[in-house]
Amino acid sequence: MSFGENVKKARKSKSLSLQELSDRCGVSRSMLSQIERGEKNPTIQVACQIAEGLDMTLSQLLGEDARKEVIVIKKETKIPL
């Protein structure tokens, strides 16, 4: 799912109009609409403002899984190729 689709889904799940989200995050309604439709890509700063307006972290809004597997390989256990 794209960033814009995630924004729209989160906004609708919180029953917010574009104008209400705009008021909460300080990003214009037209910019939010363009982002949701995939016509514009936000800067990191704008993406953070949108996430804050939705009471979410940027990671949540990006759709990143919070439970990703991390593999630690210690130097002494490396397997030569």
Secondary structure, 3 states (H helix, E strand, C coil): CCHHHHHHHHHHHCCCCHHHHHHHHCCCHHHHHHHHCCCCCCCHHHHHHHHHHCCCCHHHHHCCCCCCCCCCCCHHHCCCC
